[in-house]
Amino acid sequence: MSQSFALPCGLALGAALSLAACDPGPADSPSSGSTGVSRTGSGTTGRTTGRTSTGSGTTSGAALIDGCPAGWQPCRPSNLCDYGCSIDGGACADQLTANNAQTGVGCDAGAVCEGTSCLTGSGPQVPNQMGGVLSQPNLVIMTYDADPNQAALENWGVWIADGGFLPTTVGQYGVGNGTVQFVRLSDDPPGSSDSQIQQYLQTHFDTDRTMPSYTRSNLYELFLPTDWAGTASFCQSQGGYHTYFYDGSSDTYPVYAVVANCRNDLQGDTEVSGSHEVVEATTDPYVTSWTFDDTPNAWAYIGGELGDMCESNSHYYLSPDGTEGGQYIWSNSAALAGQVPCQPWPDGVLYVDVLASSALVPAMPGTTVDIPLTGWASAPVDSWALVAQDAFFGVDFQTNPGLSEASLSPGGQVMAQLNVPQALPGEPALGGKVGAAWIFSAVSDTAYYGSAAVGVTVSCETNGDCSNEAYGCTVGDGGAGGVGSCGYNFCDSSAMAFSTCSSAGNDDGVCLPFDSSSGSAVEICNQAGSLGVGATGCQGARIVDAGPGAYCEPTAVCEGSASPSCFSVCSVTGSAQGTCPTKQVCYAQGQYYGFCVHECGTTTACPVDQKCYPYELGVDICYPN
């Protein structure tokens, strides 16, 4: 997605400083694994769909290097910076932090452990949640005959779709050159709401013979005209976005993007925003692929996709002839190697950045949390300005962020200061709620570069402190009165996967396989106890309603809100719980388990009270309303 911002800040340039780094030896290059479930796209027909890796996994503990858990195998090749074991004996994901217990190596500040070496990393790794990409997209450029930018945008579309922009910026994620088509519009543009835009697209699918018919490779990009009446409100809230919608006439889910002319700057704004949305729609078409969304990570609250990670850059990428503009895009490989993470950044041009852990930091209500920020620069520079602002997607509260100092130097450290609110008497509990902030780097009032996302999650002392009734308070030291975090109830470490469990003494839960980084448990107890009077649907648990006996079977989960249903739990790896019946697929909800759902399509109807939704490229599934 795309956002607009304007930040006041100062500049301080001067003597050279360099980042500390350790002496790197020969570095292995294992594949990075990922887990997680993704959120919906914008719009009225969006819903949660998820697909996670069923390949490499990790588990913690130095002792496991030579003794992997049952069913796991050592990583190939042996790699001391890895956790040491994987579910399939494949390459393991590195920890990205120094681990003296396993390596005997302490990386310098700002460096990460890769293979048996320390590298000066320059940012996080955007996870692949396995929802598929548009590998050879057909970009459908929709412009208006009355728009003076029509011809220029069509020329821009040729460069973006088939001129090398995509393989240069997102080739490492599986997207290459594609094709381009044009739709020239003479009617009135739609209103500014997404439902109005979806209806407008539906009308053109139904009546416009120039509109290319749906294929899974198509990306429809609508450029609203320069005199569009909705420009002001649209640009204030977003400026551009991508998602998908349900086309009832063809029973398909077209992927589309919308871009407005927000600043009357064709190359530096409209084209840059357009490229941002093309990148994200091709690498994350159903918002279930290359994204931080629905992970416990602060970047999920800044947008969480490959374009969002570099949106703070005020400079942009030009076509070889200098006539077309596009955004620099986040490169996992460059970030891992300690290079400028927003690529293709020009050689010899200074880039400054701020590095920080984007993991959500537990904090008690009414406190202020200090989160370390470390400076990174691609060339010698004295210092640069920092600016902090609250995140804007899905956060539960504003942190009103501050900074311990207003500037940062390479290898230097300052603190981001995030404020956690205090719940007032009679108000709902705050445990588990999230706040986040976006930290920007700037070398002048107009030159912004790298950024970091930081966040906090409200801690608890008892189960009653948790804002979600499906969660319990897990206290770190195991003792009464300690500070803990709201989350799933973990089964005993000796519990078998898919065995019954309870957090309320009634054995109505099921232990679902879960990769716990703590090493103390590998299953979570999927059980929440009774809900309050008037509660409906699943409420994030297995409960259909609040009445007695209203639970699914222990080996099932409850999904859906308006029409909740019980679904059989299945094992993504095909072990323990087994696989799904014919004509059903295991809809992954983590690296190790999912639930069985019906496949659907134009010839296969869904059960009553369920609809057919896209799951991944080539597969549609039935899901409750």
C-alpha positions as a printed Julia matrix, in Angstrom:
625×3 Matrix{Float64}:
   0.0     0.0     0.0
   1.05    3.61   -0.36
   1.06    6.5     2.06
   1.97   10.18    1.88
   3.9    11.99    4.57
   5.81   15.22    5.11
   8.41   15.4     7.86
  10.32   18.43    9.2
  13.89   17.59   10.13
  17.42   18.95   10.13
  20.83   17.93    8.85
  24.31   17.51   10.3
  27.11   16.33    8.0
  30.78   16.15    8.87
  33.66   13.87    9.79
  33.73   10.23    8.79
  32.7     7.36   11.07
  32.53    3.7    10.13
  30.43    0.79   11.34
  32.04   -1.82   13.54
  32.1    -5.3    12.01
  33.68   -8.63   12.82
  36.17  -10.51   10.68
  33.97  -12.61    8.39
  35.07  -16.08    7.4
  33.57  -18.18    4.59
  29.81  -17.67    4.82
  27.23  -20.37    4.14
  23.96  -19.31    2.54
  21.06  -21.31    3.95
  17.52  -20.64    2.85
  15.37  -18.54    5.14
  12.17  -20.18    6.37
   9.06  -18.38    7.55
   5.81  -18.97    9.3
   2.66  -16.96    9.84
  -0.87  -16.28    8.7
  -1.72  -13.25    6.58
  -4.43  -10.63    6.82
  -7.0    -9.76    4.24
  -6.65   -7.15    1.57
  -8.59   -3.91    1.7
 -12.21   -4.0     0.64
 -15.53   -5.52    1.5
 -14.8    -8.98    0.16
 -11.4    -9.45    1.81
 -10.9   -12.2     4.36
  -8.09  -13.9     6.19
  -6.26  -16.45    4.11
  -2.95  -17.99    5.03
  -0.36  -20.36    3.71
   2.88  -21.06    5.5
   6.02  -22.96    4.7
   5.9   -26.7     5.12
   9.64  -27.03    4.52
  12.43  -25.81    6.75
  11.76  -25.16   10.4
  13.74  -24.21   13.45
  13.84  -25.12   17.08
  15.93  -23.64   19.87
  18.62  -24.81   22.24
  22.32  -25.46   21.73
  21.97  -29.07   22.86
  19.8   -29.79   19.83
  22.72  -29.37   17.42
  23.64  -33.03   17.96
  20.28  -34.25   19.22
  17.26  -33.1    17.23
  13.68  -33.64   18.46
  11.79  -36.73   17.31
  11.01  -36.49   13.6
  13.54  -33.69   13.0
  16.91  -33.91   11.26
  20.13  -31.88   11.38
  20.37  -28.97    8.96
  22.21  -29.46    5.68
  24.96  -28.31    5.58
  25.85  -28.13    9.26
  25.77  -24.46   10.16
  26.66  -23.21   13.62
  24.64  -20.02   13.3
  21.47  -22.02   12.69
  19.32  -23.47   15.41
  20.55  -26.83   14.12
  17.48  -28.91   13.18
  14.73  -28.83   10.57
  11.56  -30.81   10.04
  12.78  -32.18    6.69
  16.54  -32.07    7.08
  16.79  -29.13    4.69
  18.54  -25.8     5.03
  17.69  -23.88    8.19
  16.96  -20.22    8.69
  19.66  -18.32   10.54
  18.87  -16.67   13.84
  20.09  -13.26   12.63
  21.57  -12.64   16.09
  24.8   -13.73   17.72
  24.53  -16.89   19.82
  27.63  -17.38   21.96
  26.35  -20.67   23.37
  26.41  -22.24   19.92
  29.14  -20.32   18.09
  31.49  -18.87   20.65
  31.39  -15.75   18.47
  30.09  -12.39   19.6
  29.05  -10.14   16.71
  29.6    -6.4    17.02
  26.69   -4.0    17.37
  24.64   -3.91   14.2
  26.01   -7.23   12.92
  24.17  -10.54   12.53
  25.21  -14.18   12.53
  25.16  -15.76    9.04
  26.7   -19.19    8.57
  29.76  -19.13   10.81
  30.42  -15.43   10.21
  29.24  -12.06   11.42
  27.85   -9.72    8.8
  26.77   -6.12    9.15
  23.11   -6.6     8.32
  21.13   -3.59    7.17
  17.57   -4.65    7.94
  15.1    -7.5     8.5
  14.0   -10.29    6.19
  10.47   -9.94    4.8
   8.89  -13.4     5.24
   7.35  -15.44    2.44
   3.98  -16.72    3.64
   3.62  -18.92    0.57
   0.49  -17.42   -1.03
   2.04  -17.29   -4.51
   3.13  -14.48   -6.83
   2.23  -13.23  -10.3
   5.46  -14.46  -11.86
   4.75  -13.13  -15.38
   2.08  -10.5   -14.84
  -0.11   -9.01  -17.51
  -0.41   -5.37  -16.43
  -3.69   -3.79  -17.57
  -3.23    0.0   -17.47
  -6.59    1.79  -17.13
  -6.48    5.54  -17.87
  -8.92    8.26  -18.92
  -9.04    9.92  -22.33
  -9.41   13.31  -20.62
  -6.31   12.78  -18.49
  -3.29   14.66  -19.95
  -1.05   11.96  -18.43
  -2.67    9.09  -20.36
   0.06    8.61  -22.98
   2.86    9.04  -20.44
   1.31    6.46  -18.09
   0.97    3.95  -20.93
   4.65    4.41  -21.84
   5.5     4.01  -18.15
   3.46    0.78  -18.06
   5.55   -0.72  -20.86
   8.76   -0.12  -18.86
   7.26   -1.44  -15.63
   5.73   -4.58  -17.13
   8.29   -5.54  -19.76
  11.26   -3.2   -19.54
  13.29   -4.78  -16.77
  11.86   -2.98  -13.73
  10.29   -6.1   -12.22
  13.21   -8.54  -12.57
  15.55   -5.8   -11.29
  13.52   -5.0    -8.18
  11.65   -8.22   -7.36
  13.31  -10.95   -9.4
  14.6   -12.54   -6.18
  10.97  -13.05   -5.1
   9.98  -14.9    -8.27
   8.6   -12.09  -10.47
   9.94  -11.31  -13.93
   8.98   -9.39  -17.03
   5.4    -9.72  -18.22
   3.09   -8.1   -20.73
   0.98   -4.95  -20.83
  -2.46   -4.0   -22.16
  -4.32   -0.68  -22.18
  -7.92    0.24  -21.39
  -8.84    3.83  -22.31
 -11.82    5.15  -20.4
 -14.28    7.86  -21.41
 -16.9     7.49  -18.66
 -17.07    9.22  -15.28
 -14.62    7.91  -12.68
 -15.94    6.21   -9.54
 -16.31    7.6    -6.03
 -13.43    7.33   -3.58
 -14.58    4.35   -1.47
 -13.32    0.88   -2.26
 -16.85   -0.46   -2.66
 -17.54    2.21   -5.32
 -14.29    1.35   -7.1
 -15.11   -2.38   -7.01
 -18.56   -1.72   -8.47
 -16.96    0.43  -11.19
 -14.58   -2.41  -12.11
 -17.44   -4.91  -12.04
 -19.41   -2.74  -14.48
 -16.47   -2.68  -16.88
 -16.01   -6.44  -16.62
 -19.7    -6.88  -17.44
 -20.14   -4.29  -20.23
 -16.79   -3.03  -21.56
 -15.55   -5.09  -24.5
 -12.11   -3.46  -24.28
 -11.6    -4.79  -20.75
  -9.29   -7.84  -20.9
 -11.01  -10.94  -19.56
  -9.91  -12.23  -16.19
  -6.87  -14.46  -15.88
  -4.87  -15.19  -12.73
  -1.91  -13.32  -14.26
  -3.82  -10.08  -14.82
  -3.23   -7.04  -12.65
  -5.71   -4.24  -13.35
  -4.25   -0.84  -12.4
  -6.65    2.1   -12.43
  -5.09    5.58  -12.64
  -7.65    8.16  -11.54
  -7.59   11.38  -13.61
  -5.87   14.59  -12.55
  -9.22   16.38  -12.02
 -10.88   13.51  -10.11
 -13.31   14.88   -7.52
 -12.23   12.33   -4.9
  -8.51   13.21   -5.01
  -8.34   15.16   -1.75
 -10.05   12.58    0.47
  -8.39    9.61   -1.26
  -4.9    11.06   -1.01
  -5.36   12.03    2.61
  -6.19    8.45    3.58
  -4.02    6.39    1.22
  -3.0     7.7    -2.23
  -2.87    4.2    -3.67
  -3.56    0.62   -2.72
  -3.92   -2.89   -4.11
  -6.29   -5.73   -3.24
  -8.74   -8.1    -4.97
 -12.5    -8.48   -5.17
 -15.11  -11.07   -6.05
 -16.44  -10.81   -9.61
 -19.86  -12.41   -9.29
 -20.5   -12.61  -13.03
 -17.46  -14.82  -13.68
 -16.95  -16.32  -10.18
 -13.35  -15.05  -10.11
 -11.13  -12.84   -7.92
  -9.43  -10.13   -9.99
  -6.36   -8.47   -8.48
  -6.34   -4.7    -8.93
  -4.56   -1.51   -7.85
  -5.77    2.09   -7.66
  -3.54    5.18   -7.87
  -4.44    8.88   -7.71
  -2.48   11.97   -8.79
  -1.9    13.32   -5.28
   0.87   15.9    -5.73
   0.64   16.87   -9.4
   4.04   15.21   -9.89
   3.76   12.59  -12.61
   7.18   10.97  -12.32
   8.03   11.48   -8.65
   4.59   10.72   -7.23
   2.06    9.07   -9.56
   4.54    6.78  -11.33
   6.39    5.98   -8.11
   3.11    5.12   -6.36
   2.04    3.08   -9.37
   5.25    1.04   -9.29
   4.85    0.54   -5.52
   1.42   -1.02   -6.05
   2.55   -3.15   -9.01
   5.4    -4.6    -6.94
   3.16   -5.42   -3.99
   0.3    -6.77   -6.1
   2.64   -9.12   -7.98
   4.59  -10.33   -4.93
   1.55  -10.4    -2.6
  -1.56  -10.63   -4.84
  -3.96  -12.0    -2.21
  -2.05  -10.48    0.73
  -0.74  -13.92    1.73
   2.79  -13.94    0.29
   5.78  -11.61    0.82
   4.52   -9.65    3.82
   4.87   -9.12    7.57
   1.08   -8.88    7.91
  -0.43  -10.97   10.7
   2.95  -11.66   12.27
   3.95  -10.37   15.74
   6.14   -7.72   14.14
   6.01   -3.93   14.13
   6.41   -3.8    10.34
   2.92   -5.32   10.03
   1.57   -1.98   11.34
   3.45    0.09    8.71
   2.0    -1.86    5.78
   4.33   -4.84    5.94
   4.99   -5.39    2.22
   8.07   -5.0     0.01
   7.13   -1.51   -1.19
   6.24   -0.27    2.29
   9.71   -1.17    3.58
  11.28    1.48    1.3
   8.46    4.0     1.17
  10.36    6.47    3.32
  12.86    7.08    0.48
  12.4    10.5    -1.09
  14.62    9.54   -4.04
  13.36    7.17   -6.72
  14.59    4.87   -9.46
  14.7     6.05  -13.1
  14.42    4.06  -16.31
  17.66    3.88  -18.35
  16.59    6.81  -20.51
  15.48    8.84  -17.47
  11.89    9.3   -18.66
  10.07    6.91  -16.28
  10.07    6.71  -12.48
   9.72    3.83  -10.05
  10.23    3.22   -6.35
  13.29    1.54   -4.89
  12.16   -1.81   -3.46
  13.22   -3.8    -0.4
  15.82   -6.49   -1.15
  16.1    -9.32    1.37
  19.41  -10.43   -0.11
  20.92   -6.93    0.07
  19.73   -6.44    3.65
  21.16   -9.79    4.73
  24.52   -8.97    3.15
  24.76   -5.56    4.84
  24.18   -3.57    1.66
  21.71   -0.77    0.97
  18.4    -2.64    1.41
  16.35   -0.52   -1.02
  17.45   -1.48   -4.5
  18.64   -0.84   -7.15
  20.33    1.97   -5.18
  22.97    3.73   -7.31
  26.62    2.98   -6.52
  28.51    5.69   -4.69
  25.4     7.49   -3.38
  25.12    7.84    0.4
  22.34    5.89    2.11
  21.64    6.21    5.83
  19.38    3.94    7.84
  18.22    3.16   11.34
  18.27   -0.48   12.51
  16.07   -1.82   15.3
  14.45   -5.03   16.4
  10.9    -5.02   15.04
   9.75   -7.71   17.49
   6.96   -6.43   19.73
   8.34   -5.56   23.18
   6.19   -6.58   26.21
   5.4    -3.63   28.5
   3.13   -3.05   31.47
   0.3    -0.47   31.19
   1.24    3.09   32.08
   4.95    2.72   31.29
   7.39    4.14   28.76
   9.53    1.65   26.83
  13.03    2.41   25.48
  13.84    0.52   22.26
  17.45    0.78   20.97
  18.01    2.26   17.51
  21.38    1.71   15.79
  22.75    3.85   12.98
  23.85    2.4     9.64
  25.36    4.18    6.63
  26.7     3.05    3.27
  29.48    5.67    3.27
  31.27    7.87    5.83
  28.98   10.47    7.39
  28.94   12.18   10.76
  25.24   12.06   11.69
  21.71   12.55   10.41
  18.31   13.51   11.8
  15.65   11.13   13.14
  11.91   11.64   13.15
   9.32    9.4    14.86
   5.61    9.06   14.16
   2.89    6.63   15.21
   2.03    3.69   12.96
  -1.32    3.81   11.2
  -2.48    0.26   10.3
  -4.33   -1.87   12.83
  -2.7    -0.53   16.0
  -4.77   -0.56   19.18
  -3.36    2.65   20.67
  -1.09    5.61   19.9
   2.36    5.53   21.5
   3.16    9.25   21.03
   6.76    8.24   20.29
   9.79   10.24   21.35
  13.56    9.98   20.84
  16.33   10.2    23.43
  18.33   12.21   20.85
  17.31   13.88   17.63
  20.21   12.57   15.51
  22.13    9.35   14.94
  25.6     8.37   13.67
  26.88    5.15   12.05
  27.18    2.5    14.77
  25.75    4.93   17.32
  22.67    4.23   19.39
  19.69    6.26   20.59
  16.4     5.19   22.14
  12.94    5.26   20.67
  10.56    6.0    23.55
   7.09    4.45   23.2
   4.36    5.22   25.72
   1.92    2.51   26.85
  -1.49    3.73   28.08
  -3.04    2.84   31.42
  -6.52    1.27   31.43
  -8.94    3.32   33.5
 -11.28    1.71   36.08
 -14.25    0.12   34.36
 -12.56    0.07   30.95
 -11.65   -3.17   29.09
  -8.3    -4.79   29.86
  -5.37   -3.85   27.61
  -3.25   -7.01   27.8
  -2.19   -8.15   24.34
  -3.02   -4.86   22.6
  -0.35   -3.37   20.31
   1.11    0.06   19.59
   3.86    0.79   17.03
   5.93    3.65   15.62
   7.81    4.43   12.41
  11.31    5.94   12.74
  12.71    7.87    9.75
  16.24    8.86    8.73
  16.88   12.16    6.94
  20.0    13.97    5.71
  18.11   17.17    4.84
  14.64   18.65    4.93
  13.87   16.95    1.61
  16.1    13.85    1.56
  14.69   10.89    3.51
  16.21    7.42    3.44
  15.91    4.26    5.54
  13.43    3.66    8.34
  12.67    1.22   11.15
   9.47   -0.06   12.74
   9.27   -0.62   16.49
   6.36   -1.72   18.64
   5.09   -2.75   22.05
   2.48   -5.21   23.29
   0.78   -4.74   26.65
   1.83   -7.26   29.32
  -0.25   -8.93   32.02
  -0.07  -10.38   35.51
  -3.24  -12.52   35.47
  -5.58  -13.94   32.81
  -8.03  -11.13   33.6
  -5.52   -8.58   32.27
  -5.82   -9.98   28.73
  -8.04   -8.12   26.28
  -8.83  -11.33   24.33
 -10.77  -13.96   26.28
  -9.23  -16.66   24.11
  -5.79  -15.92   25.6
  -4.17  -16.6    28.93
  -1.39  -14.73   30.74
   1.89  -16.63   30.55
   4.28  -15.45   33.27
   7.92  -15.71   32.31
   9.29  -16.77   35.7
   6.42  -19.19   36.35
   5.62  -17.56   39.69
   2.55  -15.75   40.93
   2.63  -11.98   40.62
   5.19  -11.99   37.82
   4.91  -10.04   34.56
   3.78  -12.08   31.57
   2.35  -11.83   28.08
  -1.12  -12.52   26.74
  -1.23  -15.28   24.17
  -2.12  -18.87   23.51
  -2.11  -21.33   26.38
   0.84  -23.66   25.94
   0.48  -27.39   26.51
   2.88  -29.19   28.79
   6.2   -29.82   27.07
   5.56  -33.58   27.22
   2.14  -33.35   25.55
   1.64  -35.18   22.28
   0.52  -33.22   19.23
  -3.27  -33.28   18.78
  -3.89  -34.71   22.26
  -6.63  -33.18   24.43
  -5.74  -30.38   26.83
  -7.29  -27.75   29.05
  -6.52  -24.42   30.6
  -9.77  -24.44   32.59
  -9.94  -28.02   33.9
 -12.44  -29.48   31.44
 -10.22  -31.11   28.77
 -12.09  -29.52   25.87
  -9.04  -28.33   23.96
  -6.57  -29.8    21.51
  -2.77  -29.41   21.51
  -1.91  -27.94   18.13
   1.72  -28.14   16.92
   3.47  -24.81   17.28
   7.14  -23.84   16.94
   7.88  -22.15   20.24
  11.16  -20.23   20.36
  11.3   -20.74   24.11
  12.06  -24.44   23.76
   9.69  -25.25   26.64
   6.68  -26.26   24.56
   5.86  -27.27   21.02
   2.07  -27.24   21.23
  -0.53  -24.63   22.11
  -3.8   -25.52   23.82
  -6.52  -24.33   21.46
  -9.14  -23.71   24.17
 -10.56  -20.54   25.68
 -13.2   -21.44   28.26
 -16.63  -19.83   28.38
 -17.43  -16.56   26.64
 -19.57  -13.81   28.09
 -23.34  -13.59   27.74
 -24.36  -12.58   24.22
 -21.12  -13.69   22.58
 -21.58  -15.1    19.08
 -19.45  -16.86   16.51
 -16.04  -18.29   17.25
 -14.48  -15.24   18.89
 -11.01  -16.48   18.0
 -11.54  -19.76   19.86
 -13.29  -23.09   19.26
 -16.58  -21.95   20.8
 -19.66  -21.61   18.63
 -21.78  -19.94   21.34
 -21.84  -19.51   25.1
 -24.2   -22.39   25.87
 -23.19  -25.71   27.49
 -21.8   -28.32   25.11
 -21.24  -25.71   22.4
 -17.7   -26.77   21.63
 -16.31  -28.39   18.53
 -14.77  -31.81   18.96
 -11.25  -31.67   20.48
  -9.76  -32.48   17.05
 -11.58  -29.62   15.33
 -11.45  -25.85   15.26
 -14.23  -23.27   14.99
 -14.04  -20.82   12.1
 -16.34  -18.11   10.8
 -18.38  -15.34   12.4
 -21.84  -15.01   10.84
 -22.09  -18.75   10.17
 -19.43  -20.49   12.29
 -18.57  -24.1    11.53
 -16.37  -26.83   13.0
 -13.47  -28.02   10.82
 -11.3   -31.09   11.33
  -7.7   -30.34   12.28
  -5.05  -31.7     9.9
  -1.28  -31.92    9.85
   0.46  -29.87    7.18
   3.31  -32.38    7.12
   0.94  -35.34    6.74
   1.91  -36.92   10.06
   0.16  -37.4    13.43
  -3.29  -36.06   12.62
  -3.23  -37.28    9.04
  -4.39  -35.7     5.82
  -7.77  -34.47    4.6
 -10.43  -36.44    2.72
 -10.68  -36.36   -1.05
 -11.74  -32.97   -2.48
 -10.5   -31.22    0.66
  -7.21  -29.43    1.33
  -5.33  -28.72    4.55
  -5.7   -24.95    4.99
  -2.44  -24.11    6.79
  -2.65  -22.13   10.02
   0.99  -22.45   10.94
   3.99  -24.48    9.91
   2.63  -27.72   11.33
  -1.17  -27.77   11.32
  -4.23  -26.54    9.5
  -7.87  -27.49    9.09
  -9.65  -29.35    6.31
 -11.72  -27.3     3.87
 -13.49  -28.14    0.62
 -11.97  -27.13   -2.69
 -14.37  -25.25   -4.93
 -14.68  -23.73   -8.37
 -17.09  -23.11  -11.2
 -18.28  -26.74  -11.14
 -18.06  -27.45   -7.4
 -20.47  -25.74   -5.02
 -19.69  -24.96   -1.39
 -21.76  -26.2     1.56
 -24.6   -23.99    2.77
 -23.42  -20.82    4.58
 -19.95  -21.01    3.0
 -18.45  -19.12    0.05
 -15.7   -19.88   -2.43
 -12.54  -17.82   -1.79
  -9.03  -17.78   -3.33
  -6.53  -19.69   -1.18
  -3.44  -19.66   -3.35
  -2.76  -19.47   -7.07
  -4.7   -22.32   -8.67
  -6.72  -23.3    -5.57
 -10.01  -21.91   -4.23
 -11.55  -23.05   -0.96
 -14.91  -22.93    0.83
 -14.99  -20.8     3.97
 -17.82  -19.73    6.33
 -19.53  -16.39    5.84
